[in-house]
Amino acid sequence: MVDHIRIGLLGCGTVGEAFAELLVERRAAIEDAAGISLDLVRIAVRDPDKPRSPRLDPELFTGDALEVVKAQDVDIVVELIGGTTPAGELITTALNAGKPVVTANKQLIGSAGPELFAVADRAGVDLFFEAAAVAAVPILRPIRESLLGEDVTRVAGIVNGTTNYMLTRMMSDGLSFDEALANAQELGLAEPDATADVQGDDAASKLAILASLAFNQSVVADDVTREGIVGLDTEDFRLAAQFGFDIKLLAVAERFTDDAGGGEIGVQVFPALIERDHPLASVRDSFNAVFITTSAAGELMFYGRGAGPRPSASSILGDVLAAADHLRRGTHRRVPVGPRAVLRSTQELTHSYYVRTEVDEAPGVLSQVTGVFGRHGVSIRKADQQGSESQARVVFITFPATERALGDALGELKGLGHVRHVSRVLRIYS
């Protein structure tokens, strides 16, 4: 016996159309394997008359998203509009009507996830959002299910395919930031307005989702401190290679446990130097990878495509199938997120650092600068000096220190007469 589950789709842009086509393409195979027929019955779009894929019936399209959500012949709602409004209201309406929802909306889940999780739990229906984290990489379901009883201490990785592609081209091909961005846009890996990607906002939303599930505490995107890749130049990549590093935009969430069993959470997105023998350094182009560190299982790595319509569509379809199976069984899986996280101040987080300075070529300058670092508790692991008769470029690699200590040292450095400029500071991930 085949169970027919009817799907209402909100939004049919690049990802929405890819999902709809994949649903049609895989419908028979899913029916054979799972005994479920996924029937696409309604599609809400801004312009119903716009030409669409010939594989999609024009009669399915409507301009009224709320009509799709409320329709009696829709069992599951798939939200691919994006943004927070009206997507949040539409999802809430669907959940309150007892309809499971699948979304890829990282901005909404990253900012209002806890509220939506509570609505879904009260209504007793599923809210799935695998594609909101790392596109095709199946990571949320393992965290929600396989690792639910684990003691997760760290989640770290590359979660933005656009910037990873750009950084790959900048490192391997010597492209400038502007050239790499234009290249990514030509290939459809970056939006015409790629601000959310290059400033780290996209990665921050994804990290909030990952941290919330991994630590069973509510983290939202505004909790995440972020630095993007704007401003990185070819000299940064040349020097990184010279010291045996690559540069990646990383999202890092860490839980710090105190003696009482509680603890704080640190959440950051930043461009970082990473040693070339680290597995994350080999993650290239638009691929993503996430490491999860646990007390029992150790370190687990999840790897796959982090951008693109088809990878995202694959993840969405997996969620729809899971929701359909739960629906026919009369069950659901709650999102295991607890109370608001207690955040550790960024100033108290510890890293090693790469510091690039421009100084006068004069006797005693190097010892004067290292003395400043030492007074603030920042130990120098390596210093490299190259220069002309009047000016030198000095790169420092430090041992681990708090961000507060480094900031205090840099503040004093900028006041020294022989220090012309502190031109770059990057964290080093290990």
C-alpha positions, 0 to 999 in steps of 0.5 A, spaced: 500 500 500 502 506 498 501 512 502 500 519 498 503 525 501 501 532 498 506 537 498 505 545 498 511 549 496 513 556 497 518 559 493 520 556 486 527 560 485 533 557 483 533 552 489 525 551 489 525 549 482 531 544 483 527 541 489 521 541 485 524 537 479 528 532 483 521 531 487 518 529 480 525 525 478 525 521 484 518 520 485 517 513 482 524 511 486 521 513 493 515 510 492 518 503 490 523 504 496 519 507 502 512 506 500 510 513 500 508 517 494 510 525 494 505 529 490 507 536 489 500 539 489 501 547 490 507 552 488 506 559 491 511 564 487 511 571 486 509 571 479 505 565 477 505 567 469 513 567 469 516 561 465 518 555 469 521 548 468 517 544 463 517 538 468 512 542 472 505 543 471 503 550 470 496 549 474 500 548 480 502 555 481 499 561 485 501 567 487 498 566 494 502 563 499 497 563 505 492 559 500 498 554 500 499 553 507 492 553 509 489 548 503 486 542 505 490 538 500 497 540 503 500 535 508 507 538 508 509 545 507 516 546 504 518 553 505 524 556 500 522 563 500 528 565 504 528 571 509 524 572 515 518 575 513 513 573 511 517 566 511 516 566 519 509 567 519 507 562 514 511 557 517 508 558 524 501 558 521 503 551 518 505 548 524 499 551 528 495 548 523 498 541 524 502 541 518 510 539 518 514 544 515 521 543 511 525 549 510 532 551 508 531 558 511 538 559 515 537 566 516 530 565 519 532 558 523 538 562 525 535 568 528 528 565 531 529 558 531 528 557 538 521 560 538 519 556 532 521 549 535 517 551 541 511 552 536 512 545 532 513 542 539 506 544 542 503 542 535 506 535 535 509 536 528 516 536 525 520 542 523 526 540 519 531 544 516 537 540 514 539 544 508 539 551 512 546 548 515 551 545 510 546 544 504 547 537 502 551 535 508 547 531 512 549 533 519 543 536 523 540 529 523 546 525 526 547 531 531 539 530 533 539 523 533 546 519 533 549 524 538 543 526 542 546 522 548 553 525 547 558 530 550 559 535 544 565 540 546 566 543 539 563 544 533 568 547 528 568 547 520 567 551 513 560 552 512 560 557 507 561 554 500 562 561 496 567 564 501 571 557 501 571 557 493 573 564 493 579 563 498 581 557 494 582 561 488 586 566 492 590 561 495 592 557 489 591 562 483 593 568 486 586 572 484 585 578 488 578 578 492 574 582 487 577 577 482 575 571 486 568 574 487 567 575 480 569 568 478 564 565 484 558 570 481 559 568 474 559 560 476 553 562 480 556 560 487 555 567 489 549 572 489 549 578 485 549 581 493 554 577 496 555 581 503 552 576 507 557 571 505 563 575 505 562 578 511 561 572 515 553 573 516 551 567 512 556 562 516 554 565 523 547 563 522 549 556 520 553 556 526 548 558 531 544 552 528 549 547 529 551 550 536 544 550 538 543 542 537 550 540 539 550 543 546 542 543 547 542 550 548 539 556 545 544 560 540 542 565 535 546 568 530 546 575 534 550 571 539 556 569 534 561 574 533 564 574 526 569 577 521 569 576 514 574 575 508 573 582 506 580 586 506 584 579 505 590 580 500 595 577 495 600 578 500 596 574 506 596 568 502 603 569 500 605 569 507 601 564 509 604 559 504 611 561 506 609 559 513 606 553 511 598 555 512 592 556 508 587 561 509 579 558 511 573 562 513 572 558 519 565 557 524 567 555 531 563 553 537 566 551 543 563 549 550 567 550 556 565 546 562 566 549 569 566 544 576 559 545 577 557 541 570 555 548 567 559 552 562 559 557 557 559 557 550 564 561 545 561 562 538 565 565 532 566 566 525 573 568 522 578 567 517 584 563 520 590 560 518 590 553 518 596 548 517 596 545 511 596 538 513 590 539 517 584 536 514 580 542 513 586 545 509 584 540 504 577 542 503 577 546 497 572 550 492 565 550 494 565 544 499 564 544 506 566 540 512 564 540 519 568 537 525 564 535 531 568 533 537 565 529 543 568 525 549 566 518 547 566 518 539 572 523 539 572 527 532 567 526 527 568 529 520 562 531 515 564 533 508 560 535 502 557 540 497 556 546 501 553 550 495 548 549 489 541 548 488 541 540 487 545 539 493 540 543 497 535 540 493 537 533 495 537 535 503 530 538 502 528 532 499 531 527 505 527 532 510 521 531 506 521 524 506 522 523 513 517 528 515 512 524 510 514 518 514 513 521 521 506 523 518 503 517 516 506 514 523 502 519 527 509 521 530 514 527 530 521 528 532 522 534 537 528 539 536 532 538 542 534 545 544 534 547 551 535 554 555 539 560 552 546 559 552 551 563 557 556 566 552 563 566 554 566 573 552 570 573 545 575 577 549 576 571 554 577 566 548 584 563 546 587 563 540 594 563 537 595 569 532 599 571 526 600 579 526 603 582 520 606 589 522 610 595 518 616 598 522 622 602 521 628 599 520 632 601 526 636 598 531 632 595 537 625 595 534 624 588 534 626 587 541 622 593 543 616 590 539 617 583 542 617 586 549 610 589 548 607 583 547 611 580 553 608 585 557 601 583 555 602 576 556 603 574 549 609 569 547 612 569 540 613 563 537 616 565 531 618 572 528 620 573 520 623 580 518 624 582 511 625 589 509 629 595 506 634 600 509 628 604 512 622 600 513 621 592 515 615 588 514 615 583 521 610 577 521 609 574 528 606 568 530 604 567 537 603 562 542 596 561 545 593 568 548 586 571 550 583 576 545 584 581 550 591 580 551 592 581 544 588 587 543 592 590 549 598 589 546 596 591 539 593 597 542 600 599 545 604 597 539 600 602 535 602 607 539 610 606 538 613 611 534 617 606 530 611 602 528 608 604 522 602 600 521 599 593 524 596 591 517 593 584 519 591 580 524 589 573 523 587 567 528 591 560 527 586 554 528 589 548 531 
